[in-house]
Amino acid sequence: MTRRNHVKYIFVTGGVVSSLGKGIASASIGLLLKSRGLRVTIQKFDPYLNVDPGTMNP
């Protein structure tokens, strides 16, 4: 019997404040999932089109 591997996605979102710890939370979740034997890939995405997120104010 062949078992299919289903792809699952976890999205970690937040506002324009970059110091909310989204990266640390994502890395921690990834480490926990890896310790359970899952394959984990983290992809960072900035949804700010043509805007430098470093200069944005909340």
N, CA, C and O atoms as a Tripos MOL2 file, in Angstrom:
@<TRIPOS>MOLECULE
protein
  232   231    58     0     0
PROTEIN
NO_CHARGES

@<TRIPOS>ATOM
      1 N           0.8370   -1.1760    0.0000 N.3       1 MET1
      2 CA          0.0000    0.0000    0.0000 C.3       1 MET1
      3 C           0.8870    1.2470    0.0000 C.2       1 MET1
      4 O           1.7840    1.3720    0.8350 O.2       1 MET1
      5 N           0.6480    2.1390   -0.9030 N.am      2 THR2
      6 CA          1.4450    3.3530   -1.0260 C.3       2 THR2
      7 C           0.8180    4.4750   -0.2090 C.2       2 THR2
      8 O          -0.3850    4.7240   -0.2810 O.2       2 THR2
      9 N           1.6520    5.1350    0.5590 N.am      3 ARG3
     10 CA          1.1710    6.2590    1.3660 C.3       3 ARG3
     11 C           1.5690    7.5640    0.6870 C.2       3 ARG3
     12 O           2.7340    7.7590    0.3420 O.2       3 ARG3
     13 N           0.6180    8.4380    0.5010 N.am      4 ARG4
     14 CA          0.8960    9.7380   -0.1150 C.3       4 ARG4
     15 C           1.3350   10.7330    0.9470 C.2       4 ARG4
     16 O           0.8050   10.7570    2.0590 O.2       4 ARG4
     17 N           2.3000   11.5430    0.5880 N.am      5 ASN5
     18 CA          2.7370   12.6150    1.4750 C.3       5 ASN5
     19 C           1.9660   13.8740    1.1220 C.2       5 ASN5
     20 O           2.0840   14.3910    0.0110 O.2       5 ASN5
     21 N           1.1930   14.3570    2.0450 N.am      6 HIS6
     22 CA          0.4240   15.5750    1.8280 C.3       6 HIS6
     23 C           1.2290   16.7700    2.3180 C.2       6 HIS6
     24 O           1.8400   16.7280    3.3860 O.2       6 HIS6
     25 N           1.2210   17.8170    1.5360 N.am      7 VAL7
     26 CA          1.9320   19.0410    1.8930 C.3       7 VAL7
     27 C           1.0190   19.8820    2.7710 C.2       7 VAL7
     28 O          -0.1530   20.0810    2.4540 O.2       7 VAL7
     29 N           1.5610   20.3700    3.8720 N.am      8 LYS8
     30 CA          0.8240   21.2440    4.7860 C.3       8 LYS8
     31 C           1.5850   22.5640    4.8810 C.2       8 LYS8
     32 O           2.8130   22.5930    4.8070 O.2       8 LYS8
     33 N           0.8470   23.6390    5.0420 N.am      9 TYR9
     34 CA          1.4410   24.9700    5.1530 C.3       9 TYR9
     35 C           1.0400   25.5980    6.4790 C.2       9 TYR9
     36 O          -0.0970   25.4550    6.9310 O.2       9 TYR9
     37 N           1.9890   26.2970    7.0970 N.am     10 ILE10
     38 CA          1.7210   27.0840    8.2990 C.3      10 ILE10
     39 C           2.1390   28.5180    7.9780 C.2      10 ILE10
     40 O           3.2860   28.7660    7.6060 O.2      10 ILE10
     41 N           1.2210   29.4460    8.1200 N.am     11 PHE11
     42 CA          1.5090   30.8550    7.8700 C.3      11 PHE11
     43 C           1.6050   31.5790    9.2040 C.2      11 PHE11
     44 O           0.7000   31.4840   10.0330 O.2      11 PHE11
     45 N           2.7020   32.3060    9.4100 N.am     12 VAL12
     46 CA          2.8800   33.1390   10.5950 C.3      12 VAL12
     47 C           2.8150   34.5750   10.1040 C.2      12 VAL12
     48 O           3.6710   35.0130    9.3360 O.2      12 VAL12
     49 N           1.8020   35.3080   10.5440 N.am     13 THR13
     50 CA          1.6060   36.6690   10.0510 C.3      13 THR13
     51 C           1.6560   37.6680   11.1980 C.2      13 THR13
     52 O           1.5790   37.2970   12.3700 O.2      13 THR13
     53 N           1.7840   38.9140   10.8470 N.am     14 GLY14
     54 CA          1.7870   39.9820   11.8350 C.3      14 GLY14
     55 C           1.6340   41.3160   11.1300 C.2      14 GLY14
     56 O           1.4910   41.3790    9.9090 O.2      14 GLY14
     57 N           1.6660   42.3630   11.9070 N.am     15 GLY15
     58 CA          1.5130   43.7030   11.3520 C.3      15 GLY15
     59 C           2.8150   44.2320   10.8030 C.2      15 GLY15
     60 O           3.7140   43.4660   10.4560 O.2      15 GLY15
     61 N           2.9150   45.5460   10.7260 N.am     16 VAL16
     62 CA          4.1140   46.1710   10.1770 C.3      16 VAL16
     63 C           5.2270   46.2840   11.2130 C.2      16 VAL16
     64 O           6.3480   46.6610   10.8720 O.2      16 VAL16
     65 N           4.9400   45.9670   12.4560 N.am     17 VAL17
     66 CA          5.9660   46.0230   13.4970 C.3      17 VAL17
     67 C           6.8280   44.7760   13.3670 C.2      17 VAL17
     68 O           6.3310   43.6600   13.5200 O.2      17 VAL17
     69 N           8.1080   44.9540   13.0860 N.am     18 SER18
     70 CA          8.9680   43.8070   12.8100 C.3      18 SER18
     71 C           9.5120   43.1450   14.0660 C.2      18 SER18
     72 O          10.1290   42.0840   13.9710 O.2      18 SER18
     73 N           9.3070   43.7280   15.2280 N.am     19 SER19
     74 CA          9.9050   43.1670   16.4430 C.3      19 SER19
     75 C           8.9320   42.2950   17.2290 C.2      19 SER19
     76 O           9.0280   42.2140   18.4540 O.2      19 SER19
     77 N           8.0110   41.6510   16.5500 N.am     20 LEU20
     78 CA          7.0300   40.8270   17.2500 C.3      20 LEU20
     79 C           7.4920   39.3940   17.4730 C.2      20 LEU20
     80 O           6.7860   38.6270   18.1280 O.2      20 LEU20
     81 N           8.6480   39.0090   16.9520 N.am     21 GLY21
     82 CA          9.1610   37.6650   17.1810 C.3      21 GLY21
     83 C           8.6010   36.6190   16.2350 C.2      21 GLY21
     84 O           8.5640   35.4350   16.5710 O.2      21 GLY21
     85 N           8.1610   37.0440   15.0500 N.am     22 LYS22
     86 CA          7.6090   36.0860   14.0910 C.3      22 LYS22
     87 C           8.6830   35.1070   13.6220 C.2      22 LYS22
     88 O           8.3970   33.9280   13.4150 O.2      22 LYS22
     89 N           9.9030   35.5810   13.4530 N.am     23 GLY23
     90 CA         10.9860   34.7060   13.0110 C.3      23 GLY23
     91 C          11.3430   33.6700   14.0530 C.2      23 GLY23
     92 O          11.5620   32.5030   13.7270 O.2      23 GLY23
     93 N          11.4030   34.0890   15.3110 N.am     24 ILE24
     94 CA         11.7150   33.1560   16.3960 C.3      24 ILE24
     95 C          10.5960   32.1360   16.5550 C.2      24 ILE24
     96 O          10.8600   30.9530   16.7660 O.2      24 ILE24
     97 N           9.3520   32.5850   16.4550 N.am     25 ALA25
     98 CA          8.2150   31.6660   16.5550 C.3      25 ALA25
     99 C           8.2290   30.6640   15.4040 C.2      25 ALA25
    100 O           7.9850   29.4760   15.6160 O.2      25 ALA25
    101 N           8.5100   31.1270   14.1970 N.am     26 SER26
    102 CA          8.5550   30.2360   13.0360 C.3      26 SER26
    103 C           9.6730   29.2090   13.1710 C.2      26 SER26
    104 O           9.4760   28.0280   12.8850 O.2      26 SER26
    105 N          10.8450   29.6600   13.6080 N.am     27 ALA27
    106 CA         11.9720   28.7490   13.7820 C.3      27 ALA27
    107 C          11.6810   27.7140   14.8640 C.2      27 ALA27
    108 O          12.0540   26.5500   14.7240 O.2      27 ALA27
    109 N          11.0230   28.1280   15.9320 N.am     28 SER28
    110 CA         10.6910   27.2020   17.0160 C.3      28 SER28
    111 C           9.6840   26.1500   16.5640 C.2      28 SER28
    112 O           9.8280   24.9680   16.8780 O.2      28 SER28
    113 N           8.6660   26.5860   15.8250 N.am     29 ILE29
    114 CA          7.6790   25.6400   15.2980 C.3      29 ILE29
    115 C           8.3550   24.6620   14.3370 C.2      29 ILE29
    116 O           8.0780   23.4630   14.3670 O.2      29 ILE29
    117 N           9.2400   25.1790   13.4850 N.am     30 GLY30
    118 CA          9.9640   24.3150   12.5550 C.3      30 GLY30
    119 C          10.8240   23.2950   13.2640 C.2      30 GLY30
    120 O          10.8780   22.1360   12.8520 O.2      30 GLY30
    121 N          11.5000   23.7050   14.3290 N.am     31 LEU31
    122 CA         12.3370   22.7830   15.0940 C.3      31 LEU31
    123 C          11.5000   21.6970   15.7580 C.2      31 LEU31
    124 O          11.8940   20.5310   15.7710 O.2      31 LEU31
    125 N          10.3510   22.0720   16.3080 N.am     32 LEU32
    126 CA          9.4700   21.0790   16.9250 C.3      32 LEU32
    127 C           8.9570   20.0720   15.8950 C.2      32 LEU32
    128 O           8.8940   18.8740   16.1710 O.2      32 LEU32
    129 N           8.5940   20.5580   14.7170 N.am     33 LEU33
    130 CA          8.1100   19.6510   13.6750 C.3      33 LEU33
    131 C           9.2240   18.7380   13.1660 C.2      33 LEU33
    132 O           8.9870   17.5630   12.8880 O.2      33 LEU33
    133 N          10.4400   19.2770   13.0460 N.am     34 LYS34
    134 CA         11.5770   18.4550   12.6200 C.3      34 LYS34
    135 C          11.8860   17.3680   13.6390 C.2      34 LYS34
    136 O          12.2350   16.2470   13.2700 O.2      34 LYS34
    137 N          11.7570   17.6970   14.9200 N.am     35 SER35
    138 CA         12.0260   16.7010   15.9580 C.3      35 SER35
    139 C          11.0060   15.5660   15.9280 C.2      35 SER35
    140 O          11.2650   14.4880   16.4630 O.2      35 SER35
    141 N           9.8460   15.7980   15.3070 N.am     36 ARG36
    142 CA          8.8210   14.7610   15.1370 C.3      36 ARG36
    143 C           9.0170   13.9700   13.8450 C.2      36 ARG36
    144 O           8.2160   13.0920   13.5240 O.2      36 ARG36
    145 N          10.0920   14.2840   13.1000 N.am     37 GLY37
    146 CA         10.4070   13.5300   11.9020 C.3      37 GLY37
    147 C           9.8250   14.0870   10.6170 C.2      37 GLY37
    148 O           9.8620   13.4200    9.5830 O.2      37 GLY37
    149 N           9.2900   15.2950   10.6640 N.am     38 LEU38
    150 CA          8.7260   15.8990    9.4630 C.3      38 LEU38
    151 C           9.7940   16.6970    8.7240 C.2      38 LEU38
    152 O          10.7530   17.1730    9.3310 O.2      38 LEU38
    153 N           9.6280   16.8390    7.4390 N.am     39 ARG39
    154 CA         10.5330   17.6610    6.6450 C.3      39 ARG39
    155 C           9.9980   19.0870    6.6450 C.2      39 ARG39
    156 O           8.8330   19.3210    6.3240 O.2      39 ARG39
    157 N          10.8450   20.0260    7.0030 N.am     40 VAL40
    158 CA         10.4190   21.4180    7.1780 C.3      40 VAL40
    159 C          11.2460   22.3240    6.2740 C.2      40 VAL40
    160 O          12.4670   22.1900    6.1960 O.2      40 VAL40
    161 N          10.5780   23.2370    5.5980 N.am     41 THR41
    162 CA         11.2300   24.2880    4.8210 C.3      41 THR41
    163 C          10.5900   25.6140    5.2060 C.2      41 THR41
    164 O           9.3660   25.7430    5.2020 O.2      41 THR41
    165 N          11.4180   26.5980    5.5380 N.am     42 ILE42
    166 CA         10.8930   27.9120    5.9140 C.3      42 ILE42
    167 C          11.1300   28.8770    4.7610 C.2      42 ILE42
    168 O          12.2300   28.9420    4.2120 O.2      42 ILE42
    169 N          10.1070   29.6140    4.4020 N.am     43 GLN43
    170 CA         10.1890   30.6120    3.3310 C.3      43 GLN43
    171 C           9.7030   31.9460    3.8780 C.2      43 GLN43
    172 O           8.5720   32.0520    4.3530 O.2      43 GLN43
    173 N          10.5520   32.9630    3.8120 N.am     44 LYS44
    174 CA         10.1640   34.2960    4.2730 C.3      44 LYS44
    175 C           9.6030   35.0830    3.0940 C.2      44 LYS44
    176 O          10.1410   35.0320    1.9880 O.2      44 LYS44
    177 N           8.5360   35.7940    3.3370 N.am     45 PHE45
    178 CA          7.8790   36.5580    2.2740 C.3      45 PHE45
    179 C           7.4850   37.9180    2.8230 C.2      45 PHE45
    180 O           6.7750   38.0050    3.8250 O.2      45 PHE45
    181 N           7.9410   38.9750    2.1730 N.am     46 ASP46
    182 CA          7.5390   40.3330    2.5320 C.3      46 ASP46
    183 C           6.4780   40.8000    1.5440 C.2      46 ASP46
    184 O           6.7800   40.9780    0.3640 O.2      46 ASP46
    185 N           5.2540   41.0010    1.9940 N.am     47 PRO47
    186 CA          4.1800   41.3620    1.0690 C.3      47 PRO47
    187 C           4.1390   42.8450    0.6930 C.2      47 PRO47
    188 O           3.1600   43.3040    0.1040 O.2      47 PRO47
    189 N           5.1740   43.5870    1.0210 N.am     48 TYR48
    190 CA          5.1830   45.0120    0.7180 C.3      48 TYR48
    191 C           5.6700   45.2060   -0.7130 C.2      48 TYR48
    192 O           6.8650   45.0840   -0.9790 O.2      48 TYR48
    193 N           4.7750   45.5010   -1.6220 N.am     49 LEU49
    194 CA          5.1330   45.6760   -3.0230 C.3      49 LEU49
    195 C           5.7320   47.0620   -3.2400 C.2      49 LEU49
    196 O           5.0870   48.0740   -2.9640 O.2      49 LEU49
    197 N           6.9490   47.1000   -3.7280 N.am     50 ASN50
    198 CA          7.6440   48.3480   -4.0600 C.3      50 ASN50
    199 C           7.7710   49.3000   -2.8660 C.2      50 ASN50
    200 O           7.8220   50.5170   -3.0480 O.2      50 ASN50
    201 N           7.8220   48.7570   -1.6590 N.am     51 VAL51
    202 CA          7.9750   49.5690   -0.4520 C.3      51 VAL51
    203 C           9.0670   48.9370    0.3920 C.2      51 VAL51
    204 O           9.1150   47.7150    0.5360 O.2      51 VAL51
    205 N           9.9390   49.7540    0.9470 N.am     52 ASP52
    206 CA         10.9690   49.2550    1.8470 C.3      52 ASP52
    207 C          10.3560   49.0930    3.2310 C.2      52 ASP52
    208 O          10.0410   50.0990    3.8670 O.2      52 ASP52
    209 N          10.1700   47.8500    3.7360 N.am     53 PRO53
    210 CA          9.5090   47.6670    5.0210 C.3      53 PRO53
    211 C          10.3010   48.2420    6.1950 C.2      53 PRO53
    212 O           9.7400   48.4590    7.2690 O.2      53 PRO53
    213 N          11.5960   48.4910    6.0030 N.am     54 GLY54
    214 CA         12.3910   49.0630    7.0770 C.3      54 GLY54
    215 C          12.0580   50.5140    7.3630 C.2      54 GLY54
    216 O          12.3520   51.0120    8.4500 O.2      54 GLY54
    217 N          11.4520   51.1970    6.4120 N.am     55 THR55
    218 CA         11.1290   52.6090    6.6090 C.3      55 THR55
    219 C           9.6640   52.8340    6.9660 C.2      55 THR55
    220 O           9.2440   53.9770    7.1440 O.2      55 THR55
    221 N           8.8840   51.7700    7.0750 N.am     56 MET56
    222 CA          7.4600   51.9240    7.3990 C.3      56 MET56
    223 C           7.2790   52.1420    8.8970 C.2      56 MET56
    224 O           7.9670   51.5120    9.7010 O.2      56 MET56
    225 N           6.3880   53.0000    9.2650 N.am     57 ASN57
    226 CA          6.0720   53.2590   10.6660 C.3      57 ASN57
    227 C           4.6980   52.6750   10.9880 C.2      57 ASN57
    228 O           3.7850   52.7430   10.1660 O.2      57 ASN57
    229 N           4.5510   52.0930   12.1990 N.am     58 PRO58
    230 CA          3.2330   51.5350   12.5550 C.3      58 PRO58
    231 C           2.1890   52.6090   12.7910 C.2      58 PRO58
    232 O           1.0390   52.2960   13.0960 O.2      58 PRO58
@<TRIPOS>BOND
     1     1     2 1
     2     2     3 1
     3     3     4 2
     4     3     5 am
     5     5     6 1
     6     6     7 1
     7     7     8 2
     8     7     9 am
     9     9    10 1
    10    10    11 1
    11    11    12 2
    12    11    13 am
    13    13    14 1
    14    14    15 1
    15    15    16 2
    16    15    17 am
    17    17    18 1
    18    18    19 1
    19    19    20 2
    20    19    21 am
    21    21    22 1
    22    22    23 1
    23    23    24 2
    24    23    25 am
    25    25    26 1
    26    26    27 1
    27    27    28 2
    28    27    29 am
    29    29    30 1
    30    30    31 1
    31    31    32 2
    32    31    33 am
    33    33    34 1
    34    34    35 1
    35    35    36 2
    36    35    37 am
    37    37    38 1
    38    38    39 1
    39    39    40 2
    40    39    41 am
    41    41    42 1
    42    42    43 1
    43    43    44 2
    44    43    45 am
    45    45    46 1
    46    46    47 1
    47    47    48 2
    48    47    49 am
    49    49    50 1
    50    50    51 1
    51    51    52 2
    52    51    53 am
    53    53    54 1
    54    54    55 1
    55    55    56 2
    56    55    57 am
    57    57    58 1
    58    58    59 1
    59    59    60 2
    60    59    61 am
    61    61    62 1
    62    62    63 1
    63    63    64 2
    64    63    65 am
    65    65    66 1
    66    66    67 1
    67    67    68 2
    68    67    69 am
    69    69    70 1
    70    70    71 1
    71    71    72 2
    72    71    73 am
    73    73    74 1
    74    74    75 1
    75    75    76 2
    76    75    77 am
    77    77    78 1
    78    78    79 1
    79    79    80 2
    80    79    81 am
    81    81    82 1
    82    82    83 1
    83    83    84 2
    84    83    85 am
    85    85    86 1
    86    86    87 1
    87    87    88 2
    88    87    89 am
    89    89    90 1
    90    90    91 1
    91    91    92 2
    92    91    93 am
    93    93    94 1
    94    94    95 1
    95    95    96 2
    96    95    97 am
    97    97    98 1
    98    98    99 1
    99    99   100 2
   100    99   101 am
   101   101   102 1
   102   102   103 1
   103   103   104 2
   104   103   105 am
   105   105   106 1
   106   106   107 1
   107   107   108 2
   108   107   109 am
   109   109   110 1
   110   110   111 1
   111   111   112 2
   112   111   113 am
   113   113   114 1
   114   114   115 1
   115   115   116 2
   116   115   117 am
   117   117   118 1
   118   118   119 1
   119   119   120 2
   120   119   121 am
   121   121   122 1
   122   122   123 1
   123   123   124 2
   124   123   125 am
   125   125   126 1
   126   126   127 1
   127   127   128 2
   128   127   129 am
   129   129   130 1
   130   130   131 1
   131   131   132 2
   132   131   133 am
   133   133   134 1
   134   134   135 1
   135   135   136 2
   136   135   137 am
   137   137   138 1
   138   138   139 1
   139   139   140 2
   140   139   141 am
   141   141   142 1
   142   142   143 1
   143   143   144 2
   144   143   145 am
   145   145   146 1
   146   146   147 1
   147   147   148 2
   148   147   149 am
   149   149   150 1
   150   150   151 1
   151   151   152 2
   152   151   153 am
   153   153   154 1
   154   154   155 1
   155   155   156 2
   156   155   157 am
   157   157   158 1
   158   158   159 1
   159   159   160 2
   160   159   161 am
   161   161   162 1
   162   162   163 1
   163   163   164 2
   164   163   165 am
   165   165   166 1
   166   166   167 1
   167   167   168 2
   168   167   169 am
   169   169   170 1
   170   170   171 1
   171   171   172 2
   172   171   173 am
   173   173   174 1
   174   174   175 1
   175   175   176 2
   176   175   177 am
   177   177   178 1
   178   178   179 1
   179   179   180 2
   180   179   181 am
   181   181   182 1
   182   182   183 1
   183   183   184 2
   184   183   185 am
   185   185   186 1
   186   186   187 1
   187   187   188 2
   188   187   189 am
   189   189   190 1
   190   190   191 1
   191   191   192 2
   192   191   193 am
   193   193   194 1
   194   194   195 1
   195   195   196 2
   196   195   197 am
   197   197   198 1
   198   198   199 1
   199   199   200 2
   200   199   201 am
   201   201   202 1
   202   202   203 1
   203   203   204 2
   204   203   205 am
   205   205   206 1
   206   206   207 1
   207   207   208 2
   208   207   209 am
   209   209   210 1
   210   210   211 1
   211   211   212 2
   212   211   213 am
   213   213   214 1
   214   214   215 1
   215   215   216 2
   216   215   217 am
   217   217   218 1
   218   218   219 1
   219   219   220 2
   220   219   221 am
   221   221   222 1
   222   222   223 1
   223   223   224 2
   224   223   225 am
   225   225   226 1
   226   226   227 1
   227   227   228 2
   228   227   229 am
   229   229   230 1
   230   230   231 1
   231   231   232 2
@<TRIPOS>SUBSTRUCTURE
     1 MET1         2 RESIDUE 1 A MET
     2 THR2         6 RESIDUE 1 A THR
     3 ARG3        10 RESIDUE 1 A ARG
     4 ARG4        14 RESIDUE 1 A ARG
     5 ASN5        18 RESIDUE 1 A ASN
     6 HIS6        22 RESIDUE 1 A HIS
     7 VAL7        26 RESIDUE 1 A VAL
     8 LYS8        30 RESIDUE 1 A LYS
     9 TYR9        34 RESIDUE 1 A TYR
    10 ILE10       38 RESIDUE 1 A ILE
    11 PHE11       42 RESIDUE 1 A PHE
    12 VAL12       46 RESIDUE 1 A VAL
    13 THR13       50 RESIDUE 1 A THR
    14 GLY14       54 RESIDUE 1 A GLY
    15 GLY15       58 RESIDUE 1 A GLY
    16 VAL16       62 RESIDUE 1 A VAL
    17 VAL17       66 RESIDUE 1 A VAL
    18 SER18       70 RESIDUE 1 A SER
    19 SER19       74 RESIDUE 1 A SER
    20 LEU20       78 RESIDUE 1 A LEU
    21 GLY21       82 RESIDUE 1 A GLY
    22 LYS22       86 RESIDUE 1 A LYS
    23 GLY23       90 RESIDUE 1 A GLY
    24 ILE24       94 RESIDUE 1 A ILE
    25 ALA25       98 RESIDUE 1 A ALA
    26 SER26      102 RESIDUE 1 A SER
    27 ALA27      106 RESIDUE 1 A ALA
    28 SER28      110 RESIDUE 1 A SER
    29 ILE29      114 RESIDUE 1 A ILE
    30 GLY30      118 RESIDUE 1 A GLY
    31 LEU31      122 RESIDUE 1 A LEU
    32 LEU32      126 RESIDUE 1 A LEU
    33 LEU33      130 RESIDUE 1 A LEU
    34 LYS34      134 RESIDUE 1 A LYS
    35 SER35      138 RESIDUE 1 A SER
    36 ARG36      142 RESIDUE 1 A ARG
    37 GLY37      146 RESIDUE 1 A GLY
    38 LEU38      150 RESIDUE 1 A LEU
    39 ARG39      154 RESIDUE 1 A ARG
    40 VAL40      158 RESIDUE 1 A VAL
    41 THR41      162 RESIDUE 1 A THR
    42 ILE42      166 RESIDUE 1 A ILE
    43 GLN43      170 RESIDUE 1 A GLN
    44 LYS44      174 RESIDUE 1 A LYS
    45 PHE45      178 RESIDUE 1 A PHE
    46 ASP46      182 RESIDUE 1 A ASP
    47 PRO47      186 RESIDUE 1 A PRO
    48 TYR48      190 RESIDUE 1 A TYR
    49 LEU49      194 RESIDUE 1 A LEU
    50 ASN50      198 RESIDUE 1 A ASN
    51 VAL51      202 RESIDUE 1 A VAL
    52 ASP52      206 RESIDUE 1 A ASP
    53 PRO53      210 RESIDUE 1 A PRO
    54 GLY54      214 RESIDUE 1 A GLY
    55 THR55      218 RESIDUE 1 A THR
    56 MET56      222 RESIDUE 1 A MET
    57 ASN57      226 RESIDUE 1 A ASN
    58 PRO58      230 RESIDUE 1 A PRO
